[in-house]
Structures are given as C-alpha cells and as structure tokens.
C-alpha cells in the first residue's frame, strides 16, 4: 500500500526521466499546485505530505482515510473526500472551498467542516 508521499515521489521521478534528468529524490514537498490534485482511489490512510495550497480541486475520494489532517489549507475549487467510510471527523478540512463532498463517510460531527462553501 503506497502513501501519498510515495505517489508524489514516483510521479516526480517519471517527470525527471521524461526530461532526461537523473538522480534520486530524497525529499519532495509540493507546496502549491496550479490546477487540480487527484489522489483518489489509492488506498491512502493519511493525507500527510499533501500540497498545502491547490488553486482548483482536491480529490482524495475512495481511499481509506480516517482523518483529513494534512489536507490542503487552501483549495480554490472542489474538495472531494467522498467514499472514505472510515472517516469520522472533518478536522483538517480546508476553511473555504467551492464545493465539499464527504458523502459515504461515517461522520460523528461536522466539527472542522469548511466555514464557507461557495
């Protein structure tokens, strides 16, 4: 089972190979994504290592998340964490999003939900 950091590292290594560059990536931290970021359907249990800012949508649906801790603090588009049936809390969710989908989660409270959904 891969974690989010491993997935990002593998994608970055593919990009380096395509550009004929080489080297081992020891530390990779993507802070801002200009566009969508989709890490859905990867059996993730944590969002640790996720970018901190996404100017469009963030999709972490259909994983095995138990928490949204580590999710981006800023999402300019949709935030989709649907289908994470082990998710019981929205703590760690971004404060403002365009659309928020947490269907299929077993939430015990809405604490931590975005304060503004456009």
Secondary structure, 3 states (H helix, E strand, C coil): CCCHHHHHHHHHHHHHHHCCCCCCCCCCCCCEECCCEECCCCCCCCCCCCCCEECCCEECCCCCCCCCCCCCCEECCEEECCCCCCCCCCCCCCCEECEEECCCCCCCCCCCCCCEEC
